[in-house]
Amino acid sequence: MREKQAWSFNGFIAVIAIIILLGLAVITFLNSSTPFGIAMSISSLLFMVLCIVLALILLAGLVVLQPNEAMVLTFFGKYMGTIRQDGFFFAIPASKRKISLRVRNFNSETLKVNDVDGNPIEISAVIVFRVVDAAKAVFDVDSYESFVRIQSETALRHMATKYPYDSPDTGVISLRGNTEEVAQGLAQELQEKLRVAGVQVLEARLNHLAYAPEIASAMLQRQQANAIVAARQKIVEGAVGMVDDALSLLEAKKVIQLTEEQKAQMISNLMVAIVSEKGTQPVMQAGNVQK
């Protein structure tokens, strides 16, 4: 089904025509009240009925559309076209159905699914969409609003199973760490599914993402442990660099000549002082004790 423009013209012209036809019917009725013979009475009656029927047909074809509204016309089961302009029109008297072309939000229900690692999570999204083809929205699907709701939840469930909830690796896309990429992928997948209904997806965003309650506390502990390990790795890397810089500077300035054993001892002391969580207590040595 492809949308096409329906035949229509200014509705005020139809209103003027209705007034003229009704006026002719009234005048004919008043004139026919004087007996002019049987033939004249029948012709007057037929003319009056014809004027009234035409006026009713014109009245049935009047259409009023607000901005960002469309009206789909069907005549005895045949699609006659769509009116998309806002205003007052006369169209073919037919079955009419209004479709809103305004931008709308759809907030999906919170779904409980398993991510790619098998962890149960809760996820939901907000879908921003609008109807761009009124004919497809009416004839190609049973109910486009229900179609949008079901397909959105299906696409969201599929997207949640493709990625992990969180990942310590920067190169791996995760639901929590790469919300922009996930939202873009969700919008693209939804657009492919909703094109058949004449719906355009403007935006898709995750508005709720969390571990399921039964594993939330355990996953929180794992996240904390991963954060501690990552922080320790950074501290150790920084400590090694600082120790290397200190030894290199001492040798370059020729402040003191250290033996390999003294270097090892110094490295150990510096590493303990830098890496330790608590403040270290320095021990000063005044000199060697001679026996």
C-alpha positions as a Markdown table, in Angstrom:
| # | Residue | x | y | z |
|---|---|---|---|---|
| 1 | Met | 0.0 | 0.0 | 0.0 |
| 2 | Arg | 1.3 | 3.4 | -1.0 |
| 3 | Glu | -0.1 | 6.7 | 0.1 |
| 4 | Lys | -1.7 | 9.0 | -2.5 |
| 5 | Gln | -3.3 | 12.4 | -2.4 |
| 6 | Ala | -7.1 | 12.4 | -2.3 |
| 7 | Trp | -9.2 | 14.6 | -4.5 |
| 8 | Ser | -10.6 | 17.6 | -2.5 |
| 9 | Phe | -11.4 | 21.3 | -2.7 |
| 10 | Asn | -12.2 | 24.2 | -0.5 |
| 11 | Gly | -15.0 | 23.4 | 2.0 |
| 12 | Phe | -16.5 | 26.9 | 2.0 |
| 13 | Ile | -17.4 | 26.4 | -1.7 |
| 14 | Ala | -19.3 | 23.3 | -0.7 |
| 15 | Val | -21.1 | 25.2 | 2.1 |
| 16 | Ile | -22.2 | 27.9 | -0.4 |
| 17 | Ala | -23.4 | 25.2 | -2.8 |
| 18 | Ile | -25.3 | 23.5 | 0.1 |
| 19 | Ile | -27.0 | 26.8 | 1.0 |
| 20 | Ile | -28.0 | 27.4 | -2.7 |
| 21 | Leu | -29.4 | 23.9 | -3.1 |
| 22 | Leu | -31.4 | 24.1 | 0.2 |
| 23 | Gly | -32.7 | 27.5 | -0.9 |
| 24 | Leu | -33.8 | 26.1 | -4.3 |
| 25 | Ala | -35.6 | 23.3 | -2.5 |
| 26 | Val | -37.4 | 25.8 | -0.2 |
| 27 | Ile | -38.4 | 28.0 | -3.2 |
| 28 | Thr | -39.6 | 25.0 | -5.1 |
| 29 | Phe | -41.7 | 23.8 | -2.2 |
| 30 | Leu | -43.3 | 27.2 | -1.7 |
| 31 | Asn | -44.0 | 27.5 | -5.5 |
| 32 | Ser | -45.4 | 24.0 | -5.7 |
| 33 | Ser | -47.9 | 24.7 | -2.9 |
| 34 | Thr | -50.1 | 26.5 | -5.6 |
| 35 | Pro | -51.8 | 24.0 | -7.8 |
| 36 | Phe | -50.4 | 24.1 | -11.3 |
| 37 | Gly | -51.4 | 20.6 | -12.3 |
| 38 | Ile | -50.3 | 17.1 | -11.6 |
| 39 | Ala | -47.3 | 17.1 | -14.0 |
| 40 | Met | -45.8 | 20.3 | -12.5 |
| 41 | Ser | -46.3 | 19.0 | -9.0 |
| 42 | Ile | -44.3 | 15.8 | -9.7 |
| 43 | Ser | -41.5 | 17.6 | -11.4 |
| 44 | Ser | -41.3 | 20.1 | -8.6 |
| 45 | Leu | -41.2 | 17.3 | -6.0 |
| 46 | Leu | -38.4 | 15.5 | -7.9 |
| 47 | Phe | -36.4 | 18.7 | -8.3 |
| 48 | Met | -36.8 | 19.4 | -4.5 |
| 49 | Val | -35.7 | 15.9 | -3.6 |
| 50 | Leu | -32.7 | 16.1 | -5.9 |
| 51 | Cys | -31.6 | 19.4 | -4.3 |
| 52 | Ile | -31.9 | 18.0 | -0.8 |
| 53 | Val | -30.0 | 14.8 | -1.8 |
| 54 | Leu | -27.2 | 16.8 | -3.4 |
| 55 | Ala | -27.0 | 19.1 | -0.3 |
| 56 | Leu | -26.8 | 16.0 | 2.0 |
| 57 | Ile | -24.0 | 14.5 | -0.2 |
| 58 | Leu | -22.0 | 17.8 | 0.0 |
| 59 | Leu | -22.6 | 17.9 | 3.7 |
| 60 | Ala | -21.3 | 14.4 | 4.2 |
| 61 | Gly | -18.1 | 15.2 | 2.3 |
| 62 | Leu | -17.1 | 18.2 | 4.5 |
| 63 | Val | -13.7 | 17.5 | 6.3 |
| 64 | Val | -11.9 | 19.6 | 9.0 |
| 65 | Leu | -8.3 | 18.7 | 9.7 |
| 66 | Gln | -6.0 | 20.2 | 12.4 |
| 67 | Pro | -2.3 | 20.7 | 11.8 |
| 68 | Asn | -0.3 | 17.4 | 11.8 |
| 69 | Glu | -3.4 | 15.4 | 11.1 |
| 70 | Ala | -4.2 | 13.2 | 8.1 |
| 71 | Met | -7.5 | 11.6 | 6.9 |
| 72 | Val | -7.7 | 8.3 | 5.0 |
| 73 | Leu | -10.7 | 7.9 | 2.7 |
| 74 | Thr | -12.2 | 4.6 | 1.6 |
| 75 | Phe | -15.2 | 4.3 | -0.7 |
| 76 | Phe | -17.0 | 0.9 | -0.7 |
| 77 | Gly | -13.7 | -0.8 | 0.5 |
| 78 | Lys | -11.5 | 1.0 | -2.1 |
| 79 | Tyr | -8.7 | 3.3 | -0.9 |
| 80 | Met | -9.4 | 6.7 | -2.4 |
| 81 | Gly | -6.5 | 8.7 | -1.0 |
| 82 | Thr | -5.2 | 10.7 | 1.9 |
| 83 | Ile | -5.7 | 14.4 | 2.8 |
| 84 | Arg | -2.7 | 15.8 | 4.7 |
| 85 | Gln | -3.3 | 19.5 | 4.5 |
| 86 | Asp | -4.9 | 21.2 | 7.5 |
| 87 | Gly | -8.0 | 23.2 | 7.0 |
| 88 | Phe | -11.6 | 22.9 | 5.8 |
| 89 | Phe | -12.2 | 20.7 | 2.7 |
| 90 | Phe | -14.8 | 18.9 | 0.7 |
| 91 | Ala | -13.8 | 15.3 | -0.3 |
| 92 | Ile | -15.6 | 12.4 | -1.8 |
| 93 | Pro | -18.3 | 11.2 | 0.7 |
| 94 | Ala | -16.6 | 8.1 | 2.0 |
| 95 | Ser | -15.5 | 6.3 | 5.1 |
| 96 | Lys | -13.0 | 8.5 | 6.9 |
| 97 | Arg | -10.4 | 7.8 | 9.5 |
| 98 | Lys | -8.1 | 10.4 | 11.1 |
| 99 | Ile | -4.5 | 9.6 | 11.8 |
| 100 | Ser | -2.3 | 11.8 | 14.0 |
| 101 | Leu | 1.1 | 12.8 | 12.4 |
| 102 | Arg | 2.4 | 14.3 | 15.6 |
| 103 | Val | 5.6 | 13.2 | 17.3 |
| 104 | Arg | 4.8 | 10.8 | 20.2 |
| 105 | Asn | 6.6 | 9.0 | 23.0 |
| 106 | Phe | 6.2 | 5.4 | 23.9 |
| 107 | Asn | 7.6 | 4.2 | 27.2 |
| 108 | Ser | 8.1 | 0.5 | 27.2 |
| 109 | Glu | 7.5 | -1.8 | 30.1 |
| 110 | Thr | 10.4 | -2.9 | 32.2 |
| 111 | Leu | 11.6 | -6.2 | 30.8 |
| 112 | Lys | 13.5 | -8.8 | 32.6 |
| 113 | Val | 16.0 | -10.5 | 30.3 |
| 114 | Asn | 19.5 | -12.1 | 30.3 |
| 115 | Asp | 22.4 | -10.2 | 28.8 |
| 116 | Val | 25.0 | -11.9 | 26.6 |
| 117 | Asp | 26.8 | -13.3 | 29.8 |
| 118 | Gly | 23.6 | -14.8 | 31.1 |
| 119 | Asn | 23.1 | -12.3 | 33.9 |
| 120 | Pro | 19.4 | -11.3 | 34.5 |
| 121 | Ile | 18.9 | -7.6 | 34.1 |
| 122 | Glu | 16.0 | -5.2 | 34.0 |
| 123 | Ile | 15.7 | -2.8 | 31.0 |
| 124 | Ser | 13.2 | -0.4 | 29.5 |
| 125 | Ala | 13.4 | 2.3 | 26.8 |
| 126 | Val | 11.6 | 5.4 | 25.5 |
| 127 | Ile | 10.8 | 5.4 | 21.8 |
| 128 | Val | 10.1 | 8.6 | 20.0 |
| 129 | Phe | 8.2 | 8.1 | 16.7 |
| 130 | Arg | 5.7 | 9.5 | 14.2 |
| 131 | Val | 3.5 | 8.3 | 11.4 |
| 132 | Val | 4.9 | 9.3 | 8.0 |
| 133 | Asp | 2.6 | 7.1 | 5.8 |
| 134 | Ala | -1.0 | 7.1 | 6.9 |
| 135 | Ala | -2.1 | 4.5 | 4.3 |
| 136 | Lys | 0.4 | 2.0 | 5.6 |
| 137 | Ala | -0.5 | 2.7 | 9.2 |
| 138 | Val | -4.2 | 2.0 | 8.5 |
| 139 | Phe | -4.1 | -0.8 | 5.9 |
| 140 | Asp | -0.8 | -2.7 | 6.3 |
| 141 | Val | -1.2 | -3.5 | 10.0 |
| 142 | Asp | -4.2 | -4.2 | 12.2 |
| 143 | Ser | -3.3 | -1.5 | 14.8 |
| 144 | Tyr | -0.2 | 0.5 | 14.3 |
| 145 | Glu | 0.0 | 1.7 | 17.9 |
| 146 | Ser | -0.1 | -1.9 | 19.2 |
| 147 | Phe | 2.4 | -2.9 | 16.5 |
| 148 | Val | 4.8 | -0.2 | 17.7 |
| 149 | Arg | 4.5 | -1.4 | 21.3 |
| 150 | Ile | 5.1 | -5.1 | 20.6 |
| 151 | Gln | 7.9 | -4.5 | 18.1 |
| 152 | Ser | 9.6 | -2.1 | 20.4 |
| 153 | Glu | 9.7 | -4.6 | 23.3 |
| 154 | Thr | 10.9 | -7.3 | 20.9 |
| 155 | Ala | 13.7 | -5.1 | 19.6 |
| 156 | Leu | 14.7 | -4.1 | 23.1 |
| 157 | Arg | 14.8 | -7.7 | 24.3 |
| 158 | His | 17.0 | -8.7 | 21.4 |
| 159 | Met | 19.3 | -5.7 | 21.9 |
| 160 | Ala | 19.7 | -6.6 | 25.6 |
| 161 | Thr | 20.8 | -10.2 | 24.8 |
| 162 | Lys | 23.5 | -9.0 | 22.3 |
| 163 | Tyr | 25.7 | -7.1 | 24.9 |
| 164 | Pro | 26.9 | -7.5 | 28.4 |
| 165 | Tyr | 25.6 | -5.3 | 31.2 |
| 166 | Asp | 29.1 | -4.0 | 31.9 |
| 167 | Ser | 32.6 | -4.8 | 30.8 |
| 168 | Pro | 36.0 | -3.8 | 32.2 |
| 169 | Asp | 37.5 | -3.9 | 28.7 |
| 170 | Thr | 37.2 | -0.6 | 26.9 |
| 171 | Gly | 37.0 | -2.2 | 23.5 |
| 172 | Val | 33.9 | -4.2 | 24.3 |
| 173 | Ile | 30.5 | -2.5 | 23.9 |
| 174 | Ser | 28.3 | -2.8 | 27.0 |
| 175 | Leu | 24.8 | -1.7 | 27.9 |
| 176 | Arg | 26.0 | 0.5 | 30.7 |
| 177 | Gly | 29.2 | 1.9 | 29.2 |
| 178 | Asn | 28.1 | 2.5 | 25.6 |
| 179 | Thr | 24.6 | 3.9 | 25.9 |
| 180 | Glu | 24.9 | 6.0 | 22.7 |
| 181 | Glu | 25.9 | 3.0 | 20.6 |
| 182 | Val | 23.2 | 0.8 | 22.1 |
| 183 | Ala | 20.5 | 3.5 | 21.5 |
| 184 | Gln | 21.6 | 3.9 | 17.9 |
| 185 | Gly | 21.5 | 0.2 | 17.3 |
| 186 | Leu | 18.1 | 0.0 | 18.9 |
| 187 | Ala | 16.7 | 2.8 | 16.7 |
| 188 | Gln | 18.0 | 1.2 | 13.5 |
| 189 | Glu | 16.6 | -2.2 | 14.4 |
| 190 | Leu | 13.2 | -0.6 | 15.3 |
| 191 | Gln | 13.1 | 1.4 | 12.0 |
| 192 | Glu | 13.5 | -1.8 | 10.0 |
| 193 | Lys | 10.6 | -3.4 | 11.9 |
| 194 | Leu | 8.3 | -0.4 | 11.8 |
| 195 | Arg | 8.8 | 0.6 | 8.2 |
| 196 | Val | 6.0 | -1.7 | 7.2 |
| 197 | Ala | 3.6 | 0.3 | 9.4 |
| 198 | Gly | 4.6 | 3.7 | 7.9 |
| 199 | Val | 6.2 | 4.7 | 11.2 |
| 200 | Gln | 9.5 | 6.7 | 11.5 |
| 201 | Val | 11.6 | 6.2 | 14.6 |
| 202 | Leu | 13.1 | 9.5 | 15.6 |
| 203 | Glu | 14.9 | 8.4 | 18.8 |
| 204 | Ala | 15.3 | 5.4 | 21.1 |
| 205 | Arg | 16.8 | 5.8 | 24.6 |
| 206 | Leu | 17.3 | 3.5 | 27.5 |
| 207 | Asn | 15.6 | 4.9 | 30.6 |
| 208 | His | 16.1 | 2.1 | 33.0 |
| 209 | Leu | 18.9 | -0.4 | 33.3 |
| 210 | Ala | 19.8 | -2.4 | 36.4 |
| 211 | Tyr | 20.6 | -5.9 | 37.5 |
| 212 | Ala | 17.7 | -8.1 | 38.6 |
| 213 | Pro | 17.1 | -7.8 | 42.4 |
| 214 | Glu | 18.2 | -11.4 | 43.1 |
| 215 | Ile | 21.7 | -10.8 | 41.9 |
| 216 | Ala | 22.0 | -7.0 | 42.4 |
| 217 | Ser | 24.0 | -7.2 | 45.6 |
| 218 | Ala | 26.4 | -9.8 | 44.3 |
| 219 | Met | 27.0 | -7.9 | 41.1 |
| 220 | Leu | 27.6 | -4.7 | 43.1 |
| 221 | Gln | 30.4 | -6.5 | 45.0 |
| 222 | Arg | 31.9 | -7.8 | 41.7 |
| 223 | Gln | 31.9 | -4.3 | 40.3 |
| 224 | Gln | 33.6 | -3.0 | 43.4 |
| 225 | Ala | 36.2 | -5.7 | 43.3 |
| 226 | Asn | 36.8 | -5.0 | 39.6 |
| 227 | Ala | 37.2 | -1.3 | 40.4 |
| 228 | Ile | 39.6 | -2.0 | 43.2 |
| 229 | Val | 41.7 | -4.3 | 41.0 |
| 230 | Ala | 41.8 | -1.7 | 38.2 |
| 231 | Ala | 42.8 | 1.1 | 40.7 |
| 232 | Arg | 45.6 | -1.1 | 42.1 |
| 233 | Gln | 46.9 | -1.8 | 38.6 |
| 234 | Lys | 47.1 | 2.0 | 38.0 |
| 235 | Ile | 48.8 | 2.6 | 41.3 |
| 236 | Val | 51.4 | -0.1 | 40.7 |
| 237 | Glu | 52.1 | 1.2 | 37.2 |
| 238 | Gly | 52.6 | 4.7 | 38.5 |
| 239 | Ala | 54.8 | 3.4 | 41.4 |
| 240 | Val | 57.1 | 1.6 | 39.0 |
| 241 | Gly | 57.4 | 4.7 | 36.9 |
| 242 | Met | 58.2 | 6.8 | 39.9 |
| 243 | Val | 60.8 | 4.4 | 41.2 |
| 244 | Asp | 62.5 | 4.2 | 37.8 |
| 245 | Asp | 62.5 | 8.0 | 37.6 |
| 246 | Ala | 64.0 | 8.3 | 41.1 |
| 247 | Leu | 66.8 | 5.9 | 40.4 |
| 248 | Ser | 67.6 | 7.4 | 37.0 |
| 249 | Leu | 67.7 | 10.9 | 38.6 |
| 250 | Leu | 70.0 | 9.8 | 41.3 |
| 251 | Glu | 72.4 | 8.2 | 38.8 |
| 252 | Ala | 72.2 | 11.2 | 36.5 |
| 253 | Lys | 72.9 | 13.7 | 39.3 |
| 254 | Lys | 75.6 | 11.4 | 40.7 |
| 255 | Val | 74.2 | 12.1 | 44.2 |
| 256 | Ile | 75.1 | 8.7 | 45.5 |
| 257 | Gln | 76.5 | 5.5 | 44.1 |
| 258 | Leu | 74.3 | 2.5 | 45.0 |
| 259 | Thr | 75.2 | -1.1 | 44.9 |
| 260 | Glu | 72.7 | -3.6 | 43.4 |
| 261 | Glu | 71.7 | -4.7 | 46.9 |
| 262 | Gln | 71.1 | -1.1 | 47.9 |
| 263 | Lys | 69.1 | -0.4 | 44.8 |
| 264 | Ala | 66.9 | -3.5 | 45.5 |
| 265 | Gln | 66.4 | -2.2 | 49.1 |
| 266 | Met | 65.5 | 1.3 | 47.9 |
| 267 | Ile | 63.1 | -0.1 | 45.3 |
| 268 | Ser | 61.4 | -2.1 | 48.0 |
| 269 | Asn | 61.1 | 0.8 | 50.3 |
| 270 | Leu | 59.8 | 3.2 | 47.6 |
| 271 | Met | 57.2 | 0.6 | 46.4 |
| 272 | Val | 56.0 | 0.1 | 50.0 |
| 273 | Ala | 55.7 | 3.8 | 50.6 |
| 274 | Ile | 53.9 | 4.6 | 47.3 |
| 275 | Val | 51.6 | 1.6 | 47.1 |
| 276 | Ser | 50.6 | 1.3 | 50.8 |
| 277 | Glu | 47.1 | 2.5 | 51.6 |
| 278 | Lys | 48.2 | 3.8 | 55.0 |
| 279 | Gly | 50.9 | 6.4 | 55.7 |
| 280 | Thr | 54.3 | 4.8 | 56.1 |
| 281 | Gln | 56.6 | 5.5 | 59.1 |
| 282 | Pro | 60.1 | 6.4 | 57.9 |
| 283 | Val | 63.1 | 5.0 | 59.8 |
| 284 | Met | 66.2 | 7.1 | 59.7 |
| 285 | Gln | 69.7 | 5.5 | 59.9 |
| 286 | Ala | 72.5 | 7.7 | 61.3 |
| 287 | Gly | 75.3 | 5.4 | 60.3 |
| 288 | Asn | 76.7 | 1.9 | 60.5 |
| 289 | Val | 77.3 | 0.4 | 63.9 |
| 290 | Gln | 80.9 | -0.8 | 64.3 |
| 291 | Lys | 81.6 | -3.6 | 66.7 |
